Amino acid sequence: MKRYIIGALALLAMASCSHKPKDGEYSLELLTTNDLHGSYFDSTYVSSDTRRSLLAVNYYVDSVRTAAGKDHVILLDAGDFLQGDNAAYYFNYVDTTSEHIFPRLAAYMGYDAVVSGNHDIETGHAVYDRIAKDLKSHGIPFLGGNAIKNDDGKRYFPEYAVIKKDGIKVLVMGYNNASISTWLDETLWSGMHFESLLPLVQKDVDDIVAKEKPQVVIVAVHSGTGAGDGSMLESQGLDLFNSLSGVDFVVCAHDHRATTIQNDSICLINSGSHARALGHGTINIKIKDGKVVEKALSASLIKVDADKADANMRASFQADYDKVKEFTLQEVGQLEMELKTSDAFRGMSDYVNFVHTVQLSSTSARISFAAPLKYNGYVKSGTVLYNDLFTIYPYENQLFVIKMTGSEIKDYLENSYDAWIQTIKSANDHVLNIRQVGDPRNGQEGWSFIRRSYNFDSAAGVNYTVDVTKPFGERITLSTMASGEPFDITETYEVAMTSYRANGGGELLQKAGIPDSSERIILKAKEIRDMVYDFFLAHGTVTHELVSDPSIIGKWEFIPKDMANKALDTDMSLLF
């Protein structure tokens, strides 16, 4: 009997030490994606053009696994994979009974963990709760450790996962963006709130490392790289990189800025967006007496070639692709004129006028705010497909109506155009707020806007001018409403805008003196893309006259005309 007790004790002792790796040298490869925005397939659905996608990413993942060994590779995604493309939309909202395509793609590719992003939360509980369940069924944790339940203070999503690779214990910790409440309506994230990553992550690292005793620690956050000065709640990547202890890698996301940074003890990886690059980290460890005595890290980016799409993976998901293509190629109406989103940067355009007209005709609002949501999108005249609606309106934003005074509307527009243009003294100056630096967020080379163009709101329902020779605060002159009655700076108006803007996105309301619009909101309508669809169904053919009626949308222009137009011609030629 005594021998059995001794044997049992020996087994327990061995089990207690089993988490310690054997002495020796180990090498692991870390691969990361983020901000895929639905880039599942390499086809655009409407042409033979190819684009970067998970199909091509998988080619590189398989190549690294073949070279290093499957048990030496960690594959992570840092969020925003459920929005931005036809396939994501289809499985989010159209086919809600089949298992969502993304968990199946993630399982096929062998992701070890996935982090929730703000656009994933934007899909609403019905979608991301289903995603979490489907991912879990494939053994893939869906992380979001700063989403805290309001009722009991516990985590809504898991904050970490422990992964074993070649006997090495890897701790992966995941967190969402701390600014979600300033962009998304509370109905989308009801029952929880999102905490700042500082000091939460360090506290979690300390607690969980003490509990799990890993040899490698990775913190993956759907937060931008940022400036590292603590000034940007939505972009805390560098803040974490500069302050965390006991962490090997910070994987960040959100701002679409592909970059890597490293020092002697920690690396940062942001792979950009839309499967343009694959983040790559290497981890070399030496174990002695069960402890890490040496560790060397590196970080780089692997540029993804769209033509490297995995044929076997494509074949495995061909039926899904066919369903999405059939849905998005359905005809929705006719368009008499072409729509070019770039036209919106130089003045009134059919593209933004269309959105304004939809927003005003769908509500009681007298004024509408809208911005160009694609940098260089194009919809040709003729038959309009459902696919084209993703160019006209790419986001799942709801339409909100809030109350604003005339003075607040004026201040709002002053701030919008201050990001958009700059004061000029002659037609030879740059009137658009641009610089000769490419924009890594959209892959643009050469000249680009300094500020984010999806925040360049114009107004409809009112007549006004924007004087490019005047400084901030003096550029906007609002004269009359579209109906002809005087615009009153003291009157209160109903204003239509996106849910993103109404909840504080872009900070235009805050800069207009409205830090919290919750008491101002009088209507929460359905998604704007659905309203565009309904507009086509109601009218059949959309014409220039229909969407640019001055008695409905009013008129605005840059002045002095000659000077502004000449400067705009030059700047537009640099941008496009």
C-alpha positions in Angstrom: 0.0 0.0 0.0 2.8 2.3 0.9 4.4 1.8 -2.5 1.2 2.9 -4.2 1.0 6.0 -2.1 4.6 6.9 -2.9 3.9 6.2 -6.6 0.8 8.4 -6.5 2.8 11.2 -4.9 5.5 10.8 -7.5 2.9 11.2 -10.3 1.5 14.3 -8.6 4.9 15.7 -8.4 5.5 15.0 -12.0 2.2 16.6 -12.9 3.0 19.7 -10.9 6.2 20.1 -12.9 4.7 19.2 -16.3 4.1 22.8 -17.3 7.8 23.4 -17.4 9.4 22.9 -20.8 12.4 20.7 -21.2 15.8 22.4 -21.2 17.0 23.4 -24.7 16.5 26.0 -27.4 13.1 26.8 -28.9 12.0 28.8 -31.9 8.4 30.1 -32.5 6.9 32.1 -35.3 4.1 34.6 -34.6 1.8 35.5 -37.5 -0.9 38.2 -37.2 -3.7 39.7 -39.1 -6.0 42.6 -38.3 -8.6 44.9 -39.8 -9.5 42.3 -42.5 -12.9 44.0 -43.0 -14.4 41.1 -44.7 -11.5 40.4 -47.1 -12.3 36.7 -47.2 -12.3 36.1 -51.0 -9.9 37.4 -53.6 -12.7 38.3 -56.1 -14.5 41.6 -56.3 -17.7 39.6 -57.3 -18.2 41.8 -60.4 -15.0 41.4 -62.4 -12.0 39.2 -63.0 -9.7 41.5 -60.9 -8.1 39.9 -57.9 -7.4 41.4 -54.5 -5.6 40.5 -51.3 -7.6 38.2 -49.1 -7.5 35.5 -46.5 -7.0 33.0 -49.4 -3.6 34.6 -50.1 -2.8 35.0 -46.4 -3.3 31.3 -46.0 -0.6 30.6 -48.6 1.9 32.4 -46.5 0.7 30.9 -43.2 1.1 27.4 -44.7 4.5 28.3 -46.1 5.7 29.3 -42.6 4.2 26.2 -41.0 5.9 24.0 -43.6 9.3 25.6 -42.9 9.0 26.0 -39.1 6.7 23.1 -38.2 3.0 23.4 -37.4 3.7 23.3 -33.6 6.0 26.2 -33.9 3.6 28.8 -35.3 1.1 31.0 -33.5 -1.7 32.6 -35.7 -3.7 35.5 -34.2 -6.2 38.1 -35.5 -6.6 41.5 -33.8 -10.2 42.3 -34.8 -12.5 44.0 -37.3 -13.2 41.0 -39.5 -17.0 41.2 -39.5 -17.6 44.4 -41.5 -16.5 45.9 -44.8 -17.4 43.4 -47.6 -20.3 41.6 -49.2 -19.4 38.2 -47.6 -19.3 39.6 -44.1 -22.6 41.4 -44.6 -24.3 38.4 -46.1 -23.4 36.1 -43.3 -24.1 38.8 -40.6 -27.6 39.7 -41.8 -28.9 37.7 -44.7 -28.0 34.1 -44.0 -28.3 34.0 -40.2 -29.1 30.3 -39.9 -26.0 28.8 -41.4 -22.8 28.8 -39.4 -21.1 32.1 -40.1 -18.3 31.9 -42.7 -15.6 33.6 -40.6 -15.4 31.0 -37.8 -15.2 28.3 -40.5 -12.4 30.3 -42.3 -10.6 30.8 -39.0 -10.8 27.1 -38.2 -9.6 26.1 -41.7 -6.6 28.4 -41.3 -5.9 27.2 -37.8 -6.2 30.5 -35.9 -5.2 30.1 -32.3 -7.1 33.1 -31.0 -9.2 36.0 -32.3 -9.7 39.5 -30.7 -12.9 41.5 -31.0 -12.8 44.9 -32.8 -15.1 47.9 -32.7 -16.6 47.1 -36.1 -17.3 43.6 -34.9 -19.2 45.0 -32.0 -21.0 47.3 -34.5 -22.7 44.3 -35.9 -24.8 43.9 -32.7 -25.3 41.2 -30.1 -27.1 38.8 -32.5 -24.0 38.7 -34.7 -21.0 38.8 -32.4 -22.6 36.6 -29.8 -23.1 34.0 -32.5 -19.5 34.4 -33.7 -18.2 33.9 -30.2 -20.2 30.7 -29.9 -19.1 29.4 -33.4 -15.5 30.2 -32.8 -15.6 28.4 -29.4 -17.1 25.3 -31.1 -13.8 25.2 -33.2 -11.7 25.7 -30.1 -10.8 29.3 -31.0 -11.2 31.9 -28.1 -12.9 35.2 -29.0 -11.1 37.7 -26.7 -12.1 41.1 -25.4 -10.9 41.6 -21.9 -11.9 45.2 -21.4 -15.6 44.5 -22.1 -16.9 44.5 -18.6 -20.4 43.4 -17.7 -22.5 46.1 -16.0 -24.3 43.8 -13.6 -21.5 41.8 -12.0 -18.3 43.4 -13.2 -17.1 40.2 -14.9 -15.6 40.0 -18.4 -18.1 39.7 -21.2 -15.5 38.0 -23.4 -12.5 36.0 -22.1 -9.4 38.2 -21.5 -6.8 35.5 -22.3 -6.0 32.1 -23.7 -3.1 29.7 -23.0 -1.7 28.0 -26.0 1.0 25.3 -26.0 3.5 25.3 -28.8 6.3 22.7 -28.9 6.1 22.5 -25.1 6.3 26.3 -24.7 3.4 27.9 -22.8 2.2 31.0 -24.7 -0.2 33.4 -23.0 -2.3 35.4 -25.4 -4.3 38.3 -24.0 -6.9 40.2 -26.1 -8.7 43.5 -25.7 -11.0 45.7 -27.7 -11.0 49.5 -28.3 -11.7 51.6 -25.3 -13.5 54.3 -27.3 -16.4 52.2 -28.6 -19.0 54.1 -26.5 -18.1 57.3 -28.4 -18.9 55.8 -31.8 -21.6 53.1 -31.4 -25.1 53.4 -30.0 -25.4 51.6 -26.7 -28.0 49.2 -28.1 -25.1 47.5 -29.9 -23.1 46.9 -26.8 -25.9 46.8 -24.1 -25.0 45.2 -20.8 -21.3 46.1 -20.8 -18.9 48.9 -21.0 -15.3 49.2 -22.3 -12.4 50.2 -20.0 -9.2 51.9 -21.0 -6.3 49.6 -21.7 -4.2 51.5 -19.2 -3.8 50.4 -16.4 -6.1 47.4 -17.0 -3.7 45.4 -19.2 -0.7 45.6 -16.9 -2.8 44.5 -13.9 -4.1 41.6 -16.0 -0.6 40.7 -17.1 0.7 40.6 -13.5 -2.2 38.5 -12.3 -2.4 36.0 -15.1 1.3 35.6 -15.5 1.6 34.8 -11.8 -1.2 32.2 -12.2 -0.3 30.6 -15.5 3.5 31.0 -15.5 3.9 31.2 -19.3 7.2 31.4 -21.2 5.8 33.8 -23.8 3.3 36.7 -23.4 1.5 38.3 -26.2 -1.0 41.2 -25.8 -3.3 41.7 -28.8 -5.4 44.8 -28.8 -7.8 46.3 -31.3 -6.4 49.7 -30.6 -4.4 52.0 -32.9 -0.6 52.4 -32.7 -1.0 56.0 -31.6 1.6 58.6 -30.6 2.7 56.9 -27.4 2.0 60.0 -25.3 -1.2 58.8 -23.7 -3.3 61.3 -25.6 -5.4 59.0 -27.7 -7.9 56.6 -26.0 -8.6 54.9 -29.3 -5.0 54.3 -30.1 -3.1 53.0 -27.1 -0.7 50.6 -28.9 2.5 52.6 -28.3 1.3 53.5 -24.8 1.3 49.8 -24.0 4.6 49.1 -25.9 6.3 51.9 -23.8 4.8 50.9 -20.5 4.2 47.2 -20.2 6.5 44.9 -18.4 6.6 41.1 -18.7 5.2 41.2 -22.2 7.0 40.1 -25.4 4.7 41.3 -28.1 2.0 44.0 -28.5 -0.1 43.3 -31.5 -2.2 46.4 -32.3 -4.8 47.3 -35.0 -7.6 49.7 -35.8 -5.8 52.6 -37.5 -4.7 50.5 -40.5 -1.2 51.8 -40.2 1.2 48.9 -41.0 4.3 49.1 -38.8 6.6 47.2 -36.6 8.7 48.6 -33.6 11.0 46.8 -31.4 13.6 47.2 -28.6 15.6 44.7 -26.5 12.6 43.3 -24.6 9.4 43.9 -26.5 8.1 44.2 -30.1 5.0 45.9 -31.6 3.3 44.6 -34.8 0.4 46.3 -36.7 -0.1 44.5 -40.0 -2.3 47.3 -41.5 -5.6 46.3 -43.0 -7.4 44.3 -45.7 -4.9 41.5 -45.8 -2.3 43.7 -47.4 0.4 42.3 -45.1 0.9 39.6 -42.6 2.5 40.5 -39.3 5.5 38.3 -38.5 7.3 37.9 -35.2 10.1 35.5 -34.2 10.7 34.2 -30.7 13.9 32.4 -29.8 14.1 31.0 -26.3 16.7 29.1 -24.3 15.4 27.1 -21.3 17.7 25.9 -18.5 16.5 24.2 -15.4 13.0 24.7 -16.6 13.4 28.5 -16.8 13.8 31.0 -19.6 17.4 32.2 -19.4 17.6 33.8 -22.9 15.0 35.3 -25.2 15.5 37.0 -28.6 12.6 38.7 -30.4 12.1 40.3 -33.9 9.2 41.8 -35.8 8.6 42.3 -39.5 5.8 42.5 -42.1 5.3 40.1 -45.0 3.7 41.8 -48.0 0.8 39.7 -49.3 0.6 39.0 -53.0 -3.0 38.7 -54.2 -2.1 36.2 -56.8 -0.9 33.7 -54.2 -4.5 32.7 -53.3 -4.7 29.2 -52.0 -6.6 27.2 -54.6 -7.6 24.4 -52.2 -9.0 26.9 -49.7 -10.9 28.6 -52.5 -12.5 25.3 -53.5 -13.4 24.5 -49.9 -15.4 27.8 -49.7 -16.6 28.0 -53.3 -20.3 27.3 -52.3 -20.2 30.2 -49.8 -18.7 32.5 -52.4 -21.4 31.6 -54.9 -24.2 32.4 -52.5 -22.7 35.8 -51.7 -22.1 36.6 -55.4 -25.7 35.7 -56.3 -27.0 37.9 -53.5 -24.9 40.9 -54.3 -25.4 40.8 -58.1 -29.1 41.2 -57.8 -30.4 44.3 -59.6 -31.8 47.1 -57.4 -32.5 49.9 -59.9 -31.1 52.3 -62.5 -28.7 55.2 -62.1 -28.8 57.9 -64.8 -25.4 59.4 -63.9 -22.2 58.0 -62.6 -21.2 58.4 -58.9 -17.6 59.3 -58.1 -16.8 59.6 -54.4 -13.7 61.7 -55.2 -16.0 64.5 -56.6 -17.1 65.2 -53.0 -13.8 66.6 -52.0 -14.0 69.6 -54.4 -17.7 70.6 -53.8 -21.2 69.4 -54.2 -21.4 66.0 -55.9 -24.1 63.6 -57.0 -22.6 61.1 -54.7 -23.0 63.0 -51.4 -26.2 64.7 -52.7 -27.7 61.3 -53.0 -26.9 60.4 -49.4 -28.2 63.8 -48.3 -31.5 63.3 -50.2 -32.0 59.9 -48.8 -31.4 61.2 -45.2 -33.8 64.1 -45.6 -36.5 62.2 -47.4 -36.5 59.5 -44.8 -37.0 61.7 -41.8 -38.4 64.9 -40.5 -35.0 66.5 -40.4 -34.5 69.9 -42.1 -30.7 69.6 -42.3 -28.5 66.7 -43.2 -24.8 66.1 -42.5 -22.9 63.5 -44.6 -19.3 62.8 -45.7 -17.6 60.8 -48.5 -17.1 57.3 -47.0 -14.9 56.0 -49.7 -11.8 57.7 -50.9 -12.0 56.8 -54.6 -15.1 54.8 -55.1 -17.0 54.6 -58.4 -20.5 53.5 -59.5 -21.1 53.6 -63.2 -24.4 54.8 -64.7 -26.9 52.2 -65.8 -28.1 49.1 -63.9 -27.3 49.3 -60.2 -26.5 46.0 -58.4 -26.7 45.4 -54.7 -22.9 45.2 -54.8 -22.9 48.9 -55.7 -24.6 49.8 -52.5 -21.4 48.9 -50.6 -19.7 51.7 -52.6 -22.5 54.2 -52.1 -22.7 53.4 -48.4 -20.0 51.0 -47.1 -20.8 51.0 -43.4 -23.7 49.6 -41.3 -24.4 53.0 -39.8 -28.0 53.9 -38.6 -29.6 57.2 -39.4 -30.1 59.4 -36.3 -31.8 62.7 -36.0 -30.7 65.1 -33.3 -31.6 68.7 -32.3 -29.0 71.4 -32.8 -29.1 75.2 -32.7 -28.1 77.3 -35.7 -25.0 78.4 -33.8 -24.0 74.8 -33.1 -24.5 73.9 -36.8 -22.3 76.7 -37.8 -19.5 75.6 -35.4 -19.9 72.0 -36.5 -19.3 73.0 -40.1 -16.4 75.3 -39.2 -14.7 72.3 -37.6 -15.5 69.9 -40.5 -14.1 72.2 -43.1 -11.1 73.0 -41.0 -10.0 69.4 -41.3 -10.9 69.4 -45.0 -9.3 72.6 -46.3 -6.8 75.3 -45.4 -6.7 79.0 -45.8 -5.1 80.3 -49.0 -3.8 83.6 -50.2 -3.6 82.7 -53.9 -4.7 80.1 -56.4 -1.2 78.7 -56.3 -1.6 77.5 -52.7 -3.0 74.1 -51.6 -6.6 74.6 -50.6 -7.2 71.0 -49.6 -5.5 69.9 -46.4 -3.0 67.5 -48.1 0.6 66.5 -47.8 3.1 64.8 -50.0 3.1 61.5 -48.0 1.3 58.3 -48.9 -1.6 57.1 -46.7 -0.9 53.6 -45.3 -4.5 53.4 -44.2 -5.7 52.9 -47.8 -2.5 52.1 -49.6 -2.5 55.5 -51.4 0.9 56.7 -52.6 2.0 60.2 -53.3 -0.2 63.0 -51.9 -2.9 62.3 -49.3 -5.2 64.1 -46.9 -3.7 64.8 -43.5 -7.0 64.2 -41.7 -9.5 61.3 -42.2 -11.7 62.2 -45.2 -14.7 60.2 -43.8 -15.1 63.1 -41.3 -15.4 65.8 -44.1 -19.1 66.5 -43.5 -21.0 68.9 -45.7 -24.6 70.0 -45.0 -27.8 69.8 -47.0 -31.1 71.5 -46.5 -29.4 74.9 -46.2 -27.6 77.3 -48.4 -24.1 78.4 -47.4 -20.6 79.3 -48.6 -17.1 78.3 -47.5 -14.6 81.1 -47.9 -11.1 79.6 -48.5 -9.4 82.9 -47.9 -10.8 83.2 -44.3 -9.3 81.6 -41.2 -11.0 78.9 -39.1 -14.2 80.3 -37.4 -14.9 82.8 -40.2 -15.2 80.5 -43.3 -18.8 79.4 -43.1 -21.7 81.8 -44.0 -25.1 80.2 -43.7 -27.7 82.4 -45.5 -31.1 80.6 -46.1 -32.7 77.3 -45.7 -33.3 75.3 -48.9 -37.0 76.4 -48.7 -35.8 80.1 -48.9 -36.5 81.2 -45.4 -33.6 82.8 -43.5 -31.3 80.5 -41.5 -31.6 81.5 -37.9 -28.5 81.2 -35.7 -30.8 81.0 -32.6 -33.3 78.5 -33.9 -33.3 74.8 -33.1 -33.2 72.5 -36.1 -33.6 68.8 -36.5 -30.4 67.4 -38.1 -29.9 64.0 -39.8 -26.6 62.3 -39.4 -25.0 58.8 -39.0 -25.2 57.0 -35.7 -21.4 57.1 -35.7 -21.4 60.9 -35.8 -24.3 61.2 -33.3 -22.4 59.1 -30.8 -19.4 61.3 -31.1 -17.4 59.8 -34.0 -15.0 62.3 -35.5 -15.5 64.6 -32.5 -17.4 67.2 -34.6 -20.3 67.4 -32.2 -17.9 67.8 -29.3 -16.1 70.6 -31.1 -19.5 72.2 -31.7 -20.1 72.3 -28.0 -22.1 69.1 -27.6 -20.1 66.7 -25.5 -23.1 64.4 -25.0 -25.8 64.2 -27.6 -27.9 61.5 -25.9 -30.5 64.0 -24.7 -30.6 65.5 -28.2 -31.5 62.4 -30.2 -35.1 62.3 -31.3 -35.0 59.5 -33.8 -33.0 56.3 -34.3 -33.9 55.0 -37.7 -32.6 51.9 -39.6 -29.3 51.5 -41.5 -28.6 54.1 -44.1 -27.6 51.5 -46.8 -31.1 50.0 -46.4 -32.6 53.4 -46.9 -30.5 53.8 -50.1 -31.9 50.4 -51.2 -35.5 51.5 -50.4 -34.9 54.7 -52.4 -34.0 52.7 -55.5 -37.0 50.5 -55.0 -39.3 53.5 -54.6 -38.0 55.5 -57.6 -36.7 52.9 -60.0 -34.3 55.3 -61.7 -32.2 57.8 -59.7 -31.4 60.9 -61.7 -29.2 64.0 -61.1 -32.3 66.1 -60.8 -33.8 63.7 -58.2 -30.9 63.9 -55.8 -29.7 67.4 -56.5 -32.9 69.4 -56.1 -31.9 72.7 -54.5 -35.3 73.1 -53.0 -34.5 70.0 -50.9 -30.8 69.9 -50.4 -29.9 73.6 -50.9 -26.5 74.7 -52.2 -23.0 75.2 -50.9 -19.8 76.2 -52.6 -16.2 77.3 -52.1 -15.6 81.0 -52.6 -14.0 83.1 -54.2 -14.9 80.8 -57.1 -12.1 81.4 -59.5 -9.3 81.2 -56.8 -10.8 78.2 -55.1 -11.5 76.3 -58.4 -8.0 76.8 -59.7 -6.5 75.6 -56.4 -8.9 72.7 -56.3 -8.0 71.6 -59.8 -4.3 71.4 -58.9 -4.9 69.6 -55.6 -7.3 67.1 -57.1 -4.7 66.3 -59.8 -2.2 65.5 -57.1 -4.5 63.3 -55.1 -6.1 61.4 -58.1 
